[in-house]
Each structure stands twice: as C-alpha cells, then as structure tokens.
Amino acid sequence: MEISQLRAFLAVAEELHFGRAAERLHMAQPPLSRIIKQLERELGTRLLDRTTRSVKLTSSGQALIAPASEVLESLRRAEDAVRSADDGESGLVRIAFAGVSTHPLVARLARLVRSQRPGIQLELSSQNFAQPAMTKLVQSETDIAFGRWDVIPADIASKVVMRDSLVIALPDTHPLAGARRLSISRLATDGFISLPAYEGAVLPDRLRRLAHDNGFVPSIVQVAPDTQTALALVSAEVGCHLTLGSVAGNATDPHVVFVPLEDFTTDVDLRAAWRRQDPNPALRAVLAEVMSLDDTAAA
C-alpha cells in the first residue's frame, strides 16, 4: 500500500466522483481508476461500488477512511517537522555558561527563545568557570558557550554580548568602603580572596596583572570555589575580592560594598562563542536571538 494510493482513495471517497477526484489530484481519470483497482487488488476487497451514475463506498472502503487519513496526517506532520528543522524553527541547542554574572542573560535568552521559537529546545549547563565551557564547545559537547576568555581558538567565532568592568568587593567596615573609585595599589597590604587559578581563569589573571603593574604581589588569604563563596568570605571580613561589575549589580548582601577600579586592564566582557562551521539551523536561529539581547552598551 503506497501513499499515492491512499491519497487517491481518500479523494474519491470524499468526492464520490472519479472525475472531480481526478481534477482535485491534477491527473486524468483513467490513471486514477487504475490506482484504485490496484489498491483493491492488494487489499483483496472492493472499496467502491461503481456504476455509470454513482460511486459509493463499500463497508471495507468506509473502514479504510480513518486509518488512511491518519497515515496522511502523520506524513504531513513528518514533512512539517523536517521543514521546521531546516528553517531553524525546531531542534536542540545546548548552552554552557560560566559564572553567576551570566545567569540573568541566559535566563533572558531562554525566555526569548521560548516565546519566539517554541519549537527549539534549550539544554542548559552551568559551569563554575569559563574554560570548561570553551572545552565543551571545542569538543562539540555544547553548541554555544557564554564566558570570558583571553584566548579564542581559531575555529570558534565569538561576539561580546555584555560589557563589563572590574570592581573590588570590600566588607562594609573597610576604611575604603566609601570610596567612589580606587586604585588597587591602595589595597597592597590587604588580604585577597581569589577564585582558583585554573588555566584561562580571567579574574585570578587580572588580579596578578594589576598587582604586578602596581608593584606588589597580592596576599591570597583564601581561595574560594566560586563567586558566591568569595562574597560570603568578604562579608565575614576575611579579605577583599576582585570581581565583576555585573556581579555587583546582582549582589544582595548589605555587608559587602563594591568599589569600581580606576586601573586599566584587559577587558572582562562577556562573550557568546560557537563553532564557525556548525551546520545546525536551530543554532543559527538561537544566535539571532542572542544578538538581539544587545547588552553591549552596558558598563
């Protein structure tokens, strides 16, 4: 039993007239009659009672209408699914993101994709640091990575999606807690809480660079596993912490203050990264939504 046979049968069953059914199918009447006869031979039963004046469904023909319609509807859904995937309107896109400062942006993206492209499924994976997210991207274990990197592999494309800056987190009891801006040189004798100095870790790198440029070696009093822990330690007056302006914008601890740095350093902007040659149409659709977020004007 072929799709063309079922389509021809349903046209005749609905029209109960071979001429009108043939016209509807854009074919001549004799080939249509042959298709119906071939279908009847294959099924071993008559589907239609035909006379020179009328066409009527037999009980077998009546029984075939529902399953034949279901087959054609399933075929239509399959065709729609393929077209949707080709158009980037459906599919799976995996996103790896690093750091608490990326959470608001990723949440906005997820809401936007759900609203504008409901056929696309997002698989979100939070990483503590940016380099593992880049490694997953290079190894094709994710499709988009959000993070901060000083080195981007040649086959990876990237774009800044949120401007950012460096600030110092201080306990509210610190003598410089009321400063509007400060140079890190004024903290040369303070203890610092650092994130782990993994390969590619941006904040520990910036702390070393800034301290070196200002003629001192930072005293690391504790290494925190993540930003939330580092800020909790600042609140407990263990030390100060170099972090991001976007982190300050989402912090809620009243005992931690954030003072912008006036020292120049390499940018710490948030980037979206993806494989240049990735053919996934759904990825291109999600990247279009990423670009529409347009947070690059934020300080």
C-alpha positions as CSV (number, residue, x, y, z in Angstrom):
1,M,0.0,0.0,0.0
2,E,1.5,3.3,-1.1
3,I,0.9,6.9,0.0
4,S,-0.2,7.8,-3.5
5,Q,-2.8,5.1,-3.4
6,L,-4.2,6.3,-0.1
7,R,-4.3,9.9,-1.3
8,A,-6.2,8.8,-4.4
9,F,-8.6,6.7,-2.4
10,L,-9.4,9.5,0.0
11,A,-10.0,11.9,-2.8
12,V,-12.5,9.6,-4.4
13,A,-14.1,8.7,-1.1
14,E,-14.7,12.4,-0.3
15,E,-15.9,13.4,-3.8
16,L,-17.7,10.1,-4.6
17,H,-17.0,11.1,-8.2
18,F,-13.9,10.0,-10.2
19,G,-13.9,13.0,-12.5
20,R,-13.9,15.5,-9.6
21,A,-11.4,13.5,-7.7
22,A,-9.1,13.3,-10.7
23,E,-9.4,17.1,-11.2
24,R,-8.6,17.6,-7.5
25,L,-5.5,15.4,-7.8
26,H,-4.4,17.1,-11.1
27,M,-4.5,13.9,-13.0
28,A,-6.5,12.2,-15.7
29,Q,-9.4,9.9,-14.7
30,P,-8.1,6.6,-16.3
31,P,-4.9,6.6,-14.2
32,L,-6.9,7.3,-11.1
33,S,-9.2,4.4,-11.8
34,R,-6.2,2.1,-12.3
35,I,-4.7,3.3,-8.9
36,I,-7.9,2.4,-7.1
37,K,-8.2,-1.0,-8.8
38,Q,-4.6,-1.8,-7.9
39,L,-5.3,-0.8,-4.3
40,E,-8.3,-3.1,-4.2
41,R,-6.3,-6.0,-5.6
42,E,-3.6,-5.5,-3.0
43,L,-6.2,-5.4,-0.2
44,G,-8.2,-8.3,-1.7
45,T,-11.5,-6.4,-1.4
46,R,-13.7,-3.9,-3.2
47,L,-13.5,-0.4,-1.7
48,L,-16.0,1.3,-4.0
49,D,-19.2,0.3,-5.8
50,R,-19.1,1.9,-9.2
51,T,-21.8,2.3,-11.7
52,T,-22.2,4.7,-14.7
53,R,-24.2,7.0,-12.5
54,S,-22.7,6.8,-9.0
55,V,-19.8,5.9,-6.7
56,K,-20.5,4.5,-3.3
57,L,-18.2,3.3,-0.5
58,T,-18.4,-0.3,0.5
59,S,-18.1,-1.3,4.2
60,S,-14.4,-2.0,3.5
61,G,-13.9,1.4,1.9
62,Q,-15.7,3.1,4.9
63,A,-13.3,1.2,7.3
64,L,-10.3,2.4,5.4
65,I,-11.1,6.2,5.6
66,A,-9.9,6.8,9.2
67,P,-6.6,4.8,9.0
68,A,-5.8,6.3,5.6
69,S,-6.4,9.8,6.9
70,E,-4.2,9.1,9.9
71,V,-1.4,7.9,7.7
72,L,-1.6,11.1,5.5
73,E,-1.7,13.3,8.7
74,S,1.3,11.5,10.1
75,L,3.1,12.1,6.8
76,R,2.1,15.8,6.9
77,R,3.5,16.2,10.4
78,A,6.7,14.5,9.4
79,E,7.1,16.8,6.5
80,D,6.4,19.8,8.7
81,A,8.9,18.6,11.2
82,V,11.6,18.3,8.6
83,R,10.9,21.7,7.1
84,S,10.8,23.3,10.6
85,A,14.2,21.8,11.4
86,D,15.6,23.0,8.1
87,D,14.2,26.5,8.8
88,G,15.7,26.6,12.3
89,E,12.3,26.6,13.9
90,S,12.8,23.3,15.8
91,G,15.7,21.3,17.2
92,L,18.1,21.1,20.2
93,V,20.6,23.8,21.1
94,R,23.0,23.1,24.0
95,I,24.3,26.1,26.0
96,A,27.1,26.1,28.5
97,F,27.6,29.2,30.6
98,A,30.0,30.1,33.4
99,G,29.7,32.3,36.4
100,V,26.8,33.9,38.3
101,S,27.1,37.1,36.2
102,T,25.8,35.1,33.1
103,H,22.7,33.8,34.8
104,P,20.4,36.8,34.1
105,L,21.4,37.0,30.5
106,V,20.9,33.2,30.0
107,A,17.5,33.4,31.7
108,R,16.5,36.3,29.3
109,L,17.7,34.2,26.3
110,A,15.7,31.2,27.5
111,R,12.5,33.3,27.8
112,L,13.1,34.9,24.4
113,V,13.6,31.5,22.6
114,R,10.6,30.0,24.3
115,S,8.5,33.0,23.2
116,Q,9.8,33.5,19.7
117,R,10.9,30.0,18.7
118,P,8.9,27.5,20.8
119,G,9.9,24.5,18.7
120,I,13.6,24.9,19.8
121,Q,14.6,23.0,22.9
122,L,17.4,24.5,25.0
123,E,19.7,22.3,27.1
124,L,21.4,24.5,29.7
125,S,24.6,23.5,31.5
126,S,26.1,25.8,34.2
127,Q,29.9,25.7,34.7
128,N,31.8,27.2,37.6
129,F,34.4,28.7,35.2
130,A,34.7,29.7,31.5
131,Q,37.4,27.4,30.3
132,P,35.5,24.2,30.8
133,A,32.6,25.8,28.8
134,M,35.1,26.5,26.0
135,T,36.4,23.0,26.2
136,K,32.9,21.6,25.8
137,L,32.4,23.8,22.8
138,V,35.6,22.8,21.1
139,Q,34.8,19.1,21.7
140,S,31.3,19.5,20.3
141,E,29.7,18.8,23.6
142,T,27.8,22.1,23.6
143,D,26.7,24.4,20.8
144,I,27.0,27.9,22.5
145,A,29.2,28.9,25.3
146,F,29.0,32.1,27.4
147,G,32.0,33.2,29.3
148,R,35.1,35.4,29.4
149,W,38.3,34.2,27.6
150,D,41.6,35.8,26.7
151,V,42.3,33.2,24.0
152,I,39.6,32.0,21.5
153,P,40.5,29.0,19.3
154,A,40.7,29.8,15.5
155,D,37.7,27.6,14.6
156,I,35.5,29.3,17.2
157,A,33.6,32.5,16.5
158,S,32.6,34.9,19.3
159,K,30.8,38.2,20.0
160,V,30.7,40.4,23.0
161,V,27.1,40.3,24.4
162,M,27.6,42.2,27.6
163,R,30.2,44.9,28.5
164,D,31.7,44.5,32.0
165,S,34.3,46.0,34.3
166,L,36.3,45.2,37.4
167,V,35.3,46.2,40.9
168,I,36.7,45.4,44.3
169,A,34.3,43.8,46.9
170,L,35.0,45.0,50.4
171,P,33.4,44.5,53.8
172,D,31.3,47.5,54.7
173,T,33.7,48.0,57.7
174,H,36.7,48.5,55.4
175,P,38.3,52.1,55.5
176,L,37.9,52.4,51.7
177,A,34.3,51.1,51.6
178,G,33.0,54.6,51.0
179,A,35.4,55.4,48.1
180,R,33.8,56.2,44.7
181,R,36.7,54.7,42.8
182,L,40.1,53.4,43.8
183,S,43.4,52.0,42.5
184,I,44.3,48.5,43.5
185,S,47.6,49.9,44.8
186,R,45.7,51.2,47.9
187,L,45.0,47.5,48.8
188,A,48.6,46.4,48.5
189,T,48.7,45.4,52.2
190,D,45.2,43.8,52.3
191,G,44.5,40.1,52.0
192,F,42.7,38.9,48.9
193,I,40.1,36.1,48.4
194,S,40.8,34.6,45.0
195,L,39.0,32.2,42.7
196,P,41.0,29.1,41.7
197,A,43.8,29.9,39.3
198,Y,42.7,27.4,36.6
199,E,44.1,27.7,33.1
200,G,42.3,30.6,31.4
201,A,40.7,31.9,34.6
202,V,40.2,35.6,33.9
203,L,39.8,37.1,37.4
204,P,42.8,35.5,39.0
205,D,44.8,36.6,36.0
206,R,43.6,40.2,36.2
207,L,44.4,40.2,40.0
208,R,48.0,39.1,39.2
209,R,48.4,41.6,36.4
210,L,47.0,44.6,38.3
211,A,49.1,43.8,41.3
212,H,52.3,43.4,39.2
213,D,51.6,46.7,37.4
214,N,51.3,48.4,40.7
215,G,54.4,46.9,42.2
216,F,53.2,44.3,44.7
217,V,52.3,40.7,45.0
218,P,48.8,40.0,46.2
219,S,48.5,38.2,49.5
220,I,45.9,35.4,48.9
221,V,44.4,34.6,52.3
222,Q,41.9,32.1,50.9
223,V,40.8,30.5,47.6
224,A,37.1,30.3,47.2
225,P,35.5,27.7,44.9
226,D,33.0,30.2,43.4
227,T,31.9,33.8,43.4
228,Q,29.1,33.3,46.0
229,T,31.6,31.8,48.5
230,A,34.1,34.6,47.8
231,L,31.5,37.2,48.6
232,A,30.4,35.4,51.8
233,L,34.0,35.5,52.9
234,V,34.2,39.2,52.1
235,S,31.1,39.7,54.2
236,A,32.8,37.9,57.1
237,E,35.8,40.3,56.8
238,V,38.2,37.6,55.7
239,G,39.6,39.8,52.9
240,C,38.7,41.7,49.7
241,H,37.9,40.2,46.3
242,L,38.3,41.3,42.7
243,T,35.1,40.7,40.8
244,L,32.9,42.0,38.1
245,G,30.6,44.9,37.9
246,S,27.8,42.6,36.7
247,V,28.2,40.5,39.9
248,A,27.9,43.7,42.0
249,G,24.6,44.5,40.2
250,N,23.1,41.2,41.4
251,A,24.5,41.1,44.9
252,T,22.2,41.4,47.9
253,D,24.5,41.2,51.0
254,P,24.3,44.6,52.8
255,H,27.7,43.9,54.4
256,V,29.5,43.8,51.1
257,V,30.2,47.0,49.1
258,F,31.6,47.2,45.6
259,V,34.1,49.9,44.5
260,P,35.0,50.4,40.8
261,L,38.7,50.2,39.9
262,E,40.3,53.1,38.1
263,D,43.2,50.9,36.9
264,F,43.3,50.0,33.2
265,T,43.3,46.3,32.4
266,T,42.4,44.0,29.5
267,D,38.6,43.7,29.0
268,V,36.5,41.3,31.0
269,D,33.4,41.5,28.7
270,L,31.0,38.5,28.5
271,R,31.1,36.7,25.1
272,A,29.0,34.2,23.3
273,A,31.1,31.7,21.4
274,W,30.1,29.0,18.8
275,R,31.8,26.8,16.2
276,R,32.2,28.6,12.9
277,Q,31.3,25.6,10.7
278,D,28.4,24.2,12.8
279,P,25.6,23.5,10.3
280,N,22.7,23.3,12.8
281,P,19.9,25.6,11.6
282,A,18.5,25.8,15.2
283,L,21.8,27.1,16.4
284,R,21.7,30.0,13.8
285,A,18.2,30.8,15.0
286,V,19.2,30.9,18.7
287,L,22.3,33.0,17.8
288,A,20.0,35.5,16.1
289,E,18.1,35.8,19.4
290,V,21.5,36.1,21.3
291,M,22.4,39.1,19.1
292,S,19.1,40.7,19.8
293,L,19.8,40.9,23.5
294,D,22.2,43.7,22.9
295,D,23.7,44.4,26.3
296,T,27.0,45.6,24.8
297,A,26.2,49.2,25.8
298,A,26.1,48.3,29.5
299,A,29.1,49.4,31.6
